[in-house]
Amino acid sequence: MRVAPGNAEQAEHWNADEALHWVAQQERYSAMLEPFGELVLEGAALRSGDDVLDIGCGCGDTTLAAARAATTGTALGVDLSEPMLTRARERTKREGLTNARFEQGDAQIHPFPDAGLDVALSRFGVMFFEDPHAAFANIARALRPAGRLSFACWQGLEANEWLMVPGVAVAAHVPLPDLGEPDAPGMFALADRDRVAGILAEAGFADIDIEAAGPPLLIGGGGTLDDAVTFMREGGIGQALLADAEPEEAERAVEAVRDALKPYVTPRGVELGSAVWIVNSRRPT
Ligand SMILES: C[S@@+](CC[C@H](N)C(=O)[O-])C[C@H]1O[C@@H](n2cnc3c(N)ncnc32)[C@H](O)[C@@H]1O
C-alpha cells in the first residue's frame, strides 16, 4: 500500500491492536456508532445510481449502508487497515451485496479516478490525515461537479461527556498522556469548526454546512456496566490512557471508571452525551 510518509504512523496504528479490537468487537462498535452513521447518510441523501466513496470505512458499516441505498450505483470503501477491510469484505459477501467493494489505501493520496464519484462520505474516518488540505483536495478531485461530501467528526474532548466522565475518573489515578497539538492527526483533529470550514474551502468545496449534533452514545453499543467498562478498557482509548500505568494503578483507575459510569446505566446500556460535527458540502458545478 502507498501511504504518504506523514501517515505511516497511522497506517501502523490501524493495522495493530486497536484495529483488532474493532474487528473483535465489530457488532458493538456498529451498534454504538449507528446513530452517527444515520446522520451522515441523511446528509448524503443517497439516490439510486450514485457512486459513493466511504473514506476510512473501517469494518464497512457505512459502505454497506451506502451500497444498499445506491442500489444500481456502487460503494467503494477505502481504509488503511487490512484487518478491518477483511471484516468489511466478509460482511459484504455474507449479505450478498454485489455493488460494494474495498481497497486498502491512504485516502490522502489514493489515486481515485478524476471526477468519478457522486458522493464521498465518512463516519469518523477523516481526522487522521497528516495533511488534511491535501487529503480533502484529493477527495474533491475524485468528485463529479456538484458531487457531495458528508461526514461526521468529533467535537472537542470537553464537549464529549462519554469521554470526559471516564477520563476525569482515570486522571485521578494515572497521569494522562500528552494529547499533542489540538489540530494533530487523531480523534479531535477536526474539532475546530472554523478550521474545518477553512480546510474544505481551500480544497475547493462550496456550500459548506457544519451542524452540531449530539445523539446519546451507548458505550459498547449496550449491555451491562461491566460490558461498558471492559469495552473502554480494551479499546484504543483505554489502552492509550493506561499504557504506562502500573498494574495496581490501572486496576484502581478501572474501578474509578466503573463508579463514574454507574449513574449513566439505563435499560439500554451505559448512555452518555456526545458532541460531533455533521459536515455537508459539495463540489461546485
Ligand atoms: C475511528 S475509525 C472509523 C471506522 C469507520 N468509519 C466506522 O465508523 O466504523 C477510523 C478509520 O479511519 C481509517 N483511516 C485513518 N487514516 C486514514 C487514511 N489516511 N486513509 C484511509 N483510511 C484512514 C482507519 O484505518 C480507521 O479504520
The ligand as an SDF file (V2000), in Angstrom:
LIG
                    3D

 27 29  0  0  0  0  0  0  0  0999 V2000
  -12.4490    5.7190   14.0650 C   0  0  0  0  0  0  0  0  0  0  0  0
  -12.2380    4.5640   12.7690 S   0  0  0  0  0  0  0  0  0  0  0  0
  -13.8090    4.6770   11.9440 C   0  0  0  0  0  0  0  0  0  0  0  0
  -14.1070    3.4960   11.0630 C   0  0  0  0  0  0  0  0  0  0  0  0
  -15.4700    3.5200   10.3480 C   0  0  0  0  0  0  0  0  0  0  0  0
  -15.6050    4.6850    9.5070 N   0  0  0  0  0  0  0  0  0  0  0  0
  -16.6190    3.4330   11.3210 C   0  0  0  0  0  0  0  0  0  0  0  0
  -17.2780    4.4490   11.5720 O   0  0  0  0  0  0  0  0  0  0  0  0
  -16.8750    2.3310   11.8430 O   0  0  0  0  0  0  0  0  0  0  0  0
  -11.1610    5.4710   11.6830 C   0  0  0  0  0  0  0  0  0  0  0  0
  -10.8060    4.7320   10.4180 C   0  0  0  0  0  0  0  0  0  0  0  0
  -10.0930    5.6270    9.5480 O   0  0  0  0  0  0  0  0  0  0  0  0
   -9.0760    4.8960    8.9000 C   0  0  0  0  0  0  0  0  0  0  0  0
   -8.0470    5.8410    8.4020 N   0  0  0  0  0  0  0  0  0  0  0  0
   -7.2440    6.6470    9.1250 C   0  0  0  0  0  0  0  0  0  0  0  0
   -6.4350    7.3620    8.3210 N   0  0  0  0  0  0  0  0  0  0  0  0
   -6.7420    7.0070    7.0430 C   0  0  0  0  0  0  0  0  0  0  0  0
   -6.2350    7.3750    5.7640 C   0  0  0  0  0  0  0  0  0  0  0  0
   -5.2520    8.2630    5.6290 N   0  0  0  0  0  0  0  0  0  0  0  0
   -6.7810    6.8000    4.6680 N   0  0  0  0  0  0  0  0  0  0  0  0
   -7.7740    5.8670    4.7870 C   0  0  0  0  0  0  0  0  0  0  0  0
   -8.2780    5.4700    5.9710 N   0  0  0  0  0  0  0  0  0  0  0  0
   -7.7720    6.0360    7.0900 C   0  0  0  0  0  0  0  0  0  0  0  0
   -8.5840    3.9380    9.9680 C   0  0  0  0  0  0  0  0  0  0  0  0
   -7.8570    2.8570    9.4430 O   0  0  0  0  0  0  0  0  0  0  0  0
   -9.8880    3.5300   10.6500 C   0  0  0  0  0  0  0  0  0  0  0  0
  -10.4580    2.4080   10.0650 O   0  0  0  0  0  0  0  0  0  0  0  0
  1  2  1  0
  2  3  1  0
  2 10  1  0
  3  4  1  0
  4  5  1  0
  5  6  1  0
  5  7  1  0
  7  8  2  0
  7  9  1  0
 10 11  1  0
 11 12  1  0
 11 26  1  0
 12 13  1  0
 13 14  1  0
 13 24  1  0
 14 15  1  0
 14 23  1  0
 15 16  2  0
 16 17  1  0
 17 18  1  0
 17 23  2  0
 18 19  1  0
 18 20  2  0
 20 21  1  0
 21 22  2  0
 22 23  1  0
 24 25  1  0
 24 26  1  0
 26 27  1  0
M  CHG  2   2   1   9  -1
M  END
$$$$
